[in-house]
Amino acid sequence: MARSFDYIIVGAGSAGCVIAEGLSASHSVLLIEAGGSDRSLDVAIPAAFAKNFKTKRDWRFESEPEASAAGRRLFLPRGKVLGGSSSINAMIYIRGRRSDYDRWESLGATGWGWDSVFPVFRAMESNQRFENQFHGSGGPVRVEDLRSPNSYTRRFIEAALEAGLPANGDFNGETQEGVGYFQVTQHRGRRWSAANAFLHAAITRPTLAVSTDSHCLRVIVEAERAIGVEYTTDAGVERAYADSEVIVAAGAFGSPQILQLSGIGDPAHLAGIGVKTIVESRHVGLHMKDHAIIGVIQRSLAGGTLDDAESIRHLLEWLFLRRGPLTSNVAEAGAFVRSNSSSAEPDLEFHFAPVFFDNHGMTPLEGHAYSLGSLLMHPSSEGTVKAASGDHKKAPRIVGNYLNEPADVDALMSSVRKAREVLAASPFDDVRGEEMLPGSHVTSDDDLRGFVHDRFELLYHPVGTCRIGDVANGVVSPDLSVHGMIGLRVADASVMPATISGNTNAASMMIGSRAVDLILGRESGPP
């Protein structure tokens, strides 16, 4: 017999966990998650995050062959586990800049400017080091300094300062530009995901039902109103009904696919996959953007990197003391820099890792190395996410069109030159070995351009596929309601009208928190 709830949420990721906790405090809620439990050492141990890639905790998405990537299919990991991608990410806490959210508002996301979203960020945060006008101290999201940063990371910061970058002790403070240590979503050396921050405290409530290993087939629609969802469990296909609303929070790849399989999308695409159009919404699955990254890897002549972090001694150190190299998030420090002097603000984000980090951390190395990668924060190119068929088991077709714009390639070429300048500075003199990537022979503009196309990857920040906008340009209104529908909202990174300057996990949790306020009427919504 089908059950009925006040609200149904599809997806227990960074936004979905926040929404489930907020709504279940006063209403009955069903939370549907395709993955399973987050109780695993590979989730809890920060340095082990890449071990979750291509496992049962990962959707294992890939792009279609990309012409700009020498025909490669690019790996696009997404969390398929309680906590979603916050359970398998590198835990870097970056909110983005005022200009990012003011740009959202200028693009039609009325009420999503910095002055509206900043109080939400501050209320969510419990910062270990800062309690000032930029940070909060009493929220559920733990933001802490790394407990045992690697000595190579200190070398990187000193080298970047020598190369002329300004020091920055707080990337979420007054200014973003400069070099420094990242703060991370950890608590005493352990990952602190959205599930830790929000879901685990609420999961024992009688008002909250959590159905794991459950795939959403579609939203059930009657007379353009969402009344429930159809989903699979071990017992077969089940239905649940929502007396108030259905909230889709399945991420930038999952949410557009669910809308499309529910009959909400471009009629021509839906007809091609055998789905009847219920609501014409031509922007579903369009406008996808992600952060492309390219790296320089240097062999080390000495030990002491994270390449020897896996040992019984270090595991015991983490288990009993929550210290040591396993507390590392791998990308321990970074920098925000401008690719050229004409850039009004930084457009590149560097990540330094005291380890050989190639092929998403899945390629082993004998010996030691350190890596410096940079991502392009505001790419010009846009891609698409479209259901490949009417079968929910088939992954969507993801076409990124990454780096199709020459300016994007030029910016990443500039980042390689800057990375080399930093790694050539004196703090690395006594450990510097050969340049493994791109290799010392890669020097000309043509060689660098070829290297970027041949080796760039994505840094797991897809956004925009159900973006906020008016009915002619977006999928959801500023209150996150799906255009043309009653009782259906989308709340996750897919609603972002544009990329932000940095990692997207904090912004996704902010979207979840604002969704709760909008749903419960604590915000009236933009006019």
N, C-alpha and C positions, 0 to 999 in steps of 0.2 A: 504494500500500500504506500502510495506517495506521501511524503511528509511535507508539511508546510512551515515556513519560517517567515519572520518579518523581512529579513534580508538574506540574499545569497551572494557570496563573493567567490569568484573564480580566480584562483591563483593566490598562493601563500608566499609571495615574494616580498620585496622591500616595501611596496605600497600595501599589498594585501594583508600583511601581518598587522600593520598600523590600523587599517580599516576594521579588521576583525576585532581587535582589542577595543577600539573606540565604540563600535556599534553594539557589541555584546554586553557592554556595561549596563545597557538599558533595554535591549531588544534581543529577540531570538535570531541567531545567525547560523547559517551553514557555510563553512569554508571548504571549498573543494580544491585539492592540490593533486596534480598529476604524479608528483614524486612521493618519496617516503620520509622517514624520520631523518632528522639532522644529527642524531646521536651517533657520532663517528669521530675517531681521533683525527681522521683526515680533514674533518670540518673544524674541529676544535683547535688543532695545532696550527697556528698562523702560517708557518713556513711550508706547510703541506698543501697549500691551496691548489697548486697545479696537479696534485695527485687525484683531484676530483674530475679533471677533464677526461672526457671520453669514458666515463663510468656511468653507473645507473643514476648518479646525481647530476648528470649533465644531459641536456637535450641533444647535444652533438650536432647542432645545426652547421651547415656549410652553405656558402654562397654558390650560385651557379658559376661556371667558368667565367672569370673576369678578364676582359681584353686588356685592361690597364694593369693587370697583374700577371702578364705573360701566360694567360689562359689558366691560371691556377684557380682551384676552388679554395676559398679562404675559410679557415676554421672559425666558428662563431659560438663559443661556449655560452650556455645559459643554464642557470641553476634549476634543477628539477628535484626539489627537496624543500622541506620546510625552511623558510627563510629565503628561498629562491636564490638569486645570484649573490645576495649578501652572505650566503653560506659558503660560497666558493670563490669569492673575489679576494683582492689584495688589501682590502680594508682601509684604503686611503680615504681620509675624510676631507673632502673639498666641497664647499657650497657653491662656488662660482662667484661672479662679480655682480655688483649692482647693475651694470650695463647689460648683462645677460637677461635679467628679468624685465628690465625696462624695455628691452628689445621685444621680449615676448608680448608685452602689452601693446607695443606699437604694431605688432603683427596681428592683433585682434584678440589677444588673451586679456581682455579687460579685467582689471582687478588682480592681475598676477604680476604686477610690478614689484620692485624690490621692497618698497615700503609696506606692501601687503604680505610678502613671503618671509621677510627677515624675522618678524616676531615669532613665526612658526618654527623656523630653524632654532632660534634661541631658546624657545620653550622646550623643544625636544632634547636639547643637549645637556649632558653632564660632563663638563670638561675638567680633566684632572689638573691642568696647569693654569688655565685662564678663568677668571671671573671678572668680567669687565663689560663695557658697552657692546662688545662684539660677540660675547659668548654667554651661554647659560651654564648653570651648575646643578640644577635640580631635576633635569629631565631624564627620560629612560634610556637615551642613546649615549653610551659611554664613549668618550673621546679621550684618548690617552697618548702619552709619549711612548715610543718604543722602549722596552725595559732593558734590552741588551743590544744596542746598535753595534754593528760591525765596525772594526777599525778602518776598513776600506771606505766606509761611508764618510767618516771624518776626513779622509784624504780627498774624497770627491768635493766636499764642501770647501775645503781649503783651496783645492785646485780651481774651482769655479770662481772663488773670490780673487785668486791670482789672475784669472782670465778676464776680470773686470765686471763680474756680476755682483750686484749689491746683496748684502746679507738680508734674509727675511726670516724672522723667528716665528711668524704666524701667517700662513697663506690665507687664512680666513679672517684676517684683521683689517687694518686700515688700507693696506695695499697688497696686491698679489705678486707683484714683480719681485724677482730675486731668487736666491738659493737658500735652502734650509732643509731640516728634517720634516718629513710628513708626520702629522698626527694621524692616529688610526683608530678604528672602531674595535677596540679591545678592552678587556677588563682583566687587569693583573696577568697579562701575558697570554690570555685566551681570547679567541675570536668572540666578538660581541655583535651578532647578526641582528637583523630585524626580528627574527624569531626569538632571540634572547631578550631583546629590548621590549618587545610587545606581546608576542604570542604566548610564550611559556607561562607568563603570569596570569593569562586569561584562560588558558586551555582547560582548567578544571571548573570553570563556570558552567552551571547547568544551562545557561543561555547560549553556549557556544558548542556547536558540533563540528568536528573536523574530520573530513573524509579524505584520507591519503590514498595514493595509488589509484586515483580516480580521474579519468580523462573527460573533460567537457566535450560533448558532441555538438551541442548547439544551445542557444538560448531559445526557449519556447515563446513564441510571439502569437498573440491573438489581437486582431484589430489594432495593429501597430503599438501594442503594449506588451512589454516583457512580463510574463507571468511566472517564469520558472526556468529550469535548465534540465537538459537531458544529459546524463553522464554515465560512464562505465565504471564498474567496480568488479571485484573478483566474482561477485554474484551475478553479474550481467549488466544489462542496461537498466538504469533507474531514472526516475524523475523526482524532482523536488520543486515545490512551488513557493513563490515569494509574494507575500501579501503587500509589500511596499515596493522594493526595488531589487534588481539584479545589478551587481557591480562587477565588471570584467577588469581584472588586474593581472593579466597573464603576460604582460611585457610587450616590448615593441615587435616581437615576432609572433607571439601567441595571440595577443588581443585582436589584431586585424584578421587573423585566420579564423578565430571564433566568430567574429562579426560576419565574415563572408560565408561561413558554413551555416550561419543563421539566416541568411538571405538579405544581409545588409552590405551593400557594396555597389560596384559598377555592374549594371545589368549585363553588359557584353561578357565580362569575365565570369559572372555567376552562371550565365547560360552555358559557357564553355566547360564548366565543371559539373553541370547538371543540378544546379541549385536554383530554386525559384526565387526571384527577386521579391522581397517584401518591402524594403525601403531602398530607394535609389540613393546611394551615397558614394559618389565617384572618387572621393579622396581616401577612402579606406585602403590602407596598404601603400599609399604613395608617400613621398617626401621623407623617406628613410635616410637618416644620416648617422655616421659612426666616426669614431676617432681613429684614423690611420696612424700607424706608428712605424718608425724605422730605427734601427739600432746600430751602434758601433760596439764591437766586443773585442776586448784586449786580453791576451793571455797574461797571467801573473807568473812572475819568476819565484814567488814565495807562496807559502800556505796562508791559512787564516781566513779564507773566503768561506762563503756558505756551501761551497762544493764538498766540504767534509762535515756538513751539519748532521748527516744521518749516522748516528752511532748510538749504541746502548747508553753510553755516558751522557750524551746530550738529551736522549729521551728521558732518562731518569731525572736529569736536571729540570726538564720541563714538567714532568709529572709531580715532582715533590716540591720544587721551588718556583715553578712558572717563570724561569729565567733561562738564559742561554740562547743559542742561535735558533732554536725552534720557535722562539717568540717573534722572530723576524717576519715581517710581511713581504720580504724579498726586495721590494722596491722601497727602500728605507728613506731615501731623500730625493729631492727633486728641485726643479727650478722652472720658473715661468719667465720666458724671454720673448723678445720680438725677433721675427725672422728677418726684418729689415728696418732701417731707420724711419721709414714712412709709416710703419704700423703705429696706430694711435695707442694700442694696448698690447700686452703680450699675446701672441697667437700660437705659441709653442709651449708644451709642458714636457719637461724632461723627467725621466725616471731613472735613478741610479740603483743598480742591483749588484751587490758584491758577490756575484755568482755568474756562471755561464748560463745565460737565459736566452735560448734559441728554440724555435719551434714550440713556443708556448711552455717552455720548461720541460718538454718531453724528450729532448735529445741529450743523452748523457755525455760527459766529458771526462777524460782521464787527465787529472791535473787541476789547475785552478785558473779562473778567469773572472773578469768583471765586465759589466755591461752598462751602457748608457743609451737609452732609447728616448726618442722624442715623438710626441703625438701632435697632430694638427688639430687645434681645438675648434676651429670654425670652417670646416670644408665647404666648398662651393657645390660639389657634386651631390646629387640625390639619387636614391635607389628605390626599389619597390619590394614589397612582401605580399605574395599572392598565394592563396590556397592552391595546391597543385591538382587537387581533385576534391570530390565531395566526401572523401574518406578522411576522417580526422587522424588516422594513423600515419598518413603520409605527411612528411615535413613540408612546410610551405616553400615555394620557390623564392629565393632571396637573391635579388640582383642588385648589387651595391652601386655599380657604376663608379666605384671608388677611384679617385685621382683622375677622373676624366677631364678635369680642368687644369690647364698648364700651370696656373698660379699655385694650385695645391702642391704640385710636384716641385715647383721652385722653392716653396717654403720648406719642404722636407729635405731638399738638397742643401739648403742653408743650414738646417738643423744638423746634418751630418758634419758639415764644416765646423760648426760651433762645438759639437761633441768632441771632435778631434782636437780642437784647440784646448778644451778643458782637460782631456785625458793626456795631453802633452805637457801639462804644467808640472812644476817641480815636485809637488807632493807625491807623485807616482813614479818618480825617477828610479827609486831603488827596487820597484816591483814590476816595472813595465816590461812586458815581453812583446811578442809579435802582435800586430793587429790582425785578428782572425776574421773579422767582418768590418767593413767591406774588403779589407786587404790593402796593403800599402800601394799596390799597383793601380788602385782605382783613384785617379786624381782629376781627370778632365771632366768638364761638364757633361759630356756625352756618357762617360763611364759612370758618373754619379747618378745621372738620370736613369740609366739602365739598371743600376743597383737598386734604386728606389722602386722601380716597377717590378723587378725580379724578386725582391725580398720583403716588401712592406707587408704588414699584417694589420689586424684590427685589435683595438684594446678594449673591446667588450662594453661599449657605451652606445648601443643603438637607440635612437629616439625618433619621434615624429610621425609614426605610421597611423596614428589616430588623432592627429593634432587638433588643438583648440583653434577655432576660427569660426567665421560665420558660415552659413549653410552653403555658400558658393565656394568657400576656400578651405573648409575644415570638416572634421568628423564630429567633434563634440563642441558644445557651447562653453562659455567660460565657467559655467557651473558643472561641467563635465558630463552633462546629459547628451546622449547621442541624438543628433538632429533627426527629426522625423519619427522619433520613438518616445513612448511614455514609460517611465519606470526602468530605464536602462542607462547606466553610466559606464564610462571607462576612466580608470584612475591608475596610471602607472607612467613609465617613461615614454610610452607611445603618444601621450597627449602633449608633450613638449613641442612648441611651435618651432624651436631652433635648438641647436646644441648649446651647452653651457661651457664655461671656461674651466674644464677639469672633469674629474670623475663624477659619475651620475648617481651614486647610491644615496647620498644625503638628500639630493633633490627629489629622488623617487619617494623617500620616506616623507618628505615635506608634502608632496602631492597627496599621499595617503592621508596625512593628518588634516589637510585642508578639505579633502573629500568628506571626511567625517563631519566637519563643521558645516559644510554645505548641505549634506544629506539631512542632518538633524536640525537644520535651520538656525544654527548658531551664527552662521553668516547668511545674510539675505541673498548673496550672490550679486554679481555685477549687474548694473542696469542694462 
